[in-house]
Amino acid sequence: MTLSGVARVAFVGSRRIFASHLPSMQSYTPAFSRQMSVGMKSVTDRLRDSGLLRTQGLIGGKWIDAYDGKTLEVHNPATGEVIANVSCMGGKETKDAISSAFDAFNSWSKLTAAERSKGLRKWYDLLMAHKEELGQLITLEQGKPLKEAVGEVDYGAKFIEFYAEEAKRVYGEIIPATLPDRRLFVLKQPVGVAGAITPWNFPLAMITRKVGPALACGCTVVVKPSEFTPLTALAAAELALQAGIPPGVVNVVMGNAPDIGDALLTSPQVRKITFTGSTAVGKKLMAGAAGTVKKVSLELGGNAPCIVFDDADLNVAVNGALAAKFRNSGQTCVCANRVLVQEGIYEKFADAFSKAVKNLKVGDGFGEGVVQGPLINKAALEKVETFVEDAVSKGAKVLLGGRRHSLGMTFYEPTVLSNVKSEMLVSREEVFGPVAPLLCFKTEEEAIHMANDTNAGLAAYIFTNNLQRTWRVSEALEYGLVGVNEGLISTEVAPFGGVKQSGLGREGSKYGMDEFLEIKYVCLGDMNRK
Ligand code: ADP
């Protein structure tokens, strides 16, 4: 049985797409659903042989079907083929997953940091040992080119390695006492069970970035991956079990997102919600977490400006903007959403950038030399079309692309638009596709004003060779991350997160640990008693 119409509509309502631009996913699924091709069958057979093609949820260390037997189809976005049917779970399964995580917390949190570290390190080793298979799985269900998918496995696994190390550095503190017979301590302790809700654009890395620090701190987790990309999550969970991470420490449920979300939000046993996804869903989760006053971290939508100043090195700016914009076909929350170019370099940049974009090879992620895969689904494709149509109707000029790709499905031509204005949809909201809108500015002040004129505040990029300007602009940008002369900046060792409506908290780096720790003050009195 496939996911009910009601549930599908609920998922559509929560996409990283503003409601007014939403097509119905029911019109998407049947037209794009096809039988499995021979090529894909051989990939899935290999994955099945290696034990990594899991389709059931993981609760208390056991692989489990949805209690009512419902399943949901996972599609290859490049072909529309059904890769697998996975359990379509809801509130009941989630409650049991929470109970398992709660029981496991008792023992996992009491292990020494060194013991937890060993488990995480083993998990990292297994993720790396299965890098190719995991990469294939990501390409199959998410569509990104294989090389990029394998790169995601590297990147994602590094969070587990980093936090295996960081587990051993959860230091407390002794505070100089204010009275002679007292001693004051600060302990850091795990918050408890964490609910981790993740999106489809990084099927592995968004999970490891949350689960790595959670486990390192002594928390246990219930992971809810995106229904579009559950297979990578399940394979990663299988490897966690193989690594000897005890049953119940990592649980995975997927299916009816609102039901799963409600179960996580209302349970007093869940002490932390960590989420990456749309701003709309993030706000709902934040409101829902208020009922039980949970700790919340949110990594939400962006509207990244990429500012190219007259004094930039043209090649560096073109390559940096290309990487920042077209990675994962534009489907990341740190993707450059607006390219702001100073008037003195505008024409040269537009020309060189368009030439570079023209060379991007589009195709099935398994194809040789392909660097641009399909969009995740038809809703995403139609959103990109709407944004481009809106821009063109308001005076933008198409320098390149601007339409669906001849490959069909959800492929869209890498696109460059010039003469874009701040009031166009493509400047106001996250396009989440391979469209680079170029906006012209005159002065540094104007660029900063344009860049900050949004509710989002995740990533920003600047290209300049002027050191003073680098500092001035970096400090003035209301963003959580700033790339200077670089378009790819995220790494496990640096804090990732946004300001304004792009979110709360940080992931990665030592700061990522704080999200899963409580601070406890202990006052020891009566020291003078013999
Ligand atoms: P994206 O467009 O990046 O997938 P979403 O916010 O729609 O952004 O989805 C991110 C994650 O949030 C997915 O795992 C999705 O299933 C989940 N999700 C969507 N709606 C809800 C909800 N009401 N409660 C809990 N999780 C949800």
Boltz pocket constraint, residues with backbone or C-beta under 6 A from the ligand:
constraints:
  - pocket:
      binder: B
      contacts: [[A, 10], [A, 11], [A, 14], [A, 15], [A, 16], [A, 17], [A, 197], [A, 198], [A, 199], [A, 200], [A, 201], [A, 224], [A, 225], [A, 226], [A, 227], [A, 257], [A, 258], [A, 259], [A, 260], [A, 261], [A, 262], [A, 276], [A, 277], [A, 278], [A, 279], [A, 281], [A, 282], [A, 284]]
      max_distance: 6.0
